[in-house]
Amino acid sequence: MALPNIWRAAMNLAAARIRRVERRGRNVTRLVQQAAKKVNRVAELAIHAPRHVRARWHRSQAAAVRMRNRYRRLDDHVLTPFRSERRIKRTLWRASSGNRALIVGPWTSEVGYEALYWIPFLTWATQRYGVRPERVIALSRGGTRDWYAGIAGRYVEIFDLVDPPAFAEQAAARRDRGDQKQVEASDFDRELIERASSHLGVRGAAVWHPGLMYQLFRPFWYGDRSLEFFLRHTDFRYAPLDSGVAGVGPLPVDYVAVKFYTGPALPDTPANRALLRDLVARLARRSAVVVLDTAWSIDEHRDYAFDDIPGVTTVRPSLDPRTNLGVQTRVIAGARQFVGTCGGLAWLAPFLRVPTIAIYESDRYLTAHLYAARHAYRRYDAARFSTLNITAIRGIGAALAKAS
């Protein structure tokens, strides 16, 4: 029997122990390195802690601001219009309940908003809430009784309650206060309502103030409500007008009605005056022209005058503040075409079945109104409505002159 190799066994055991020691050494080294990394990381965090804290604070603040802005946008563009619509409809419903007289107005601001928004809004509201015309009293100015046909059984002329200079003074004061659009009832509005009630012997009348319409449609004008929302709250079916214009001298049998006035859409500049004068002269060479200018102004707009052009007739001598808008409406209704500043009576003419050309220089304040009007004209089968930018006319004229 052979003896074991003791020397080799001893060497193997020693090698195993050495490997075990080396392995333990490596583990210890690794643990020490990991600990050193943790210590370095802690030290680095401690050094940079203020900066990290500030960065995290700023991120949290930015997130809070974003959240706050999102809520404000939601509130401004969704929740507030929705709450406003509910409040306005509750007001309309409460005022329409019972058998009290209902005053709609007073309307004291721009003609264009009255024609394009206020009258269609009232037509919709009276139908929606079942208000009979015999209950309704329209309070407006300029002889616009015909506009309220089918809406109001009675009409009160504001200029029977207050003279035009006092009205113009109040309108200027309202513009200076920045509330030209009658978003809220003013002291002057309340005074007119009281005078109208006393004039008719009416007590305790309910009121639909124009501010209800302005507040309902303002989100649409600002792009927060859809066109369908606007069309759901309007009805553009104007009542037909009787033929004839009382109190006006003989008019041509076939004529074009023209009304140009100054404003943001058509500023009063020498270039504009010359171009419009040339346009009216060209019209007068092809057809009789009736100009609807007035000899006064109760707001910031001024009429252009063209009565010294051959073939042009003016109704200026037949107009007075109490009846001027009513007369102009009937003159337009009897015309074969209407040409004028984009705004005001130009919004009304297509609903009177009169083809219309509306002229402007700047559409800065017209975009939403053009959008609404064009869709309303199509929906209610109104007469043709076309727009003309005089800047483009001048550009074409300059190009033709250069080419020649």
Buried (B, 14 or more C-beta within 10 A) or exposed (E): EEEEEEEEEEEEEEEEEEEEEEEEEEEEEEEEEEEEEEEEEEEEEEEEEEEEEEEEEEEEEEEEEEEEEEEEEEEEBEEBBEEBBEEBBEBBEEBBEEEBBBBBBBBBBBBBBBBBBBBBBBBBBBEBBEBEBEBBBBBBBBBBBBBBBBBBBBBBBBBEBBEBEEBBBBBBEBBEEEBBBBBEBBEBBEBBBEBBBEBBEBEEBBBBBBBBBBBBBBBBBEEBBEEEBBBEBBBBEBEEBEEEBEEBEEBBEEBBBBBBBBBBBBEEEEEBBEBBBEBBBEBBEEBBBBBBBBEBEBBBBBBBBBBEBEBBBBBBEBBBBBBBBBBBBBBBBBBEBBBBBBBBBBBBBBBBEBBBBBBBBBBEBBEBBBBBBBBBBEEBEBBEBEBEBBEEBBEEEEEEEEEE
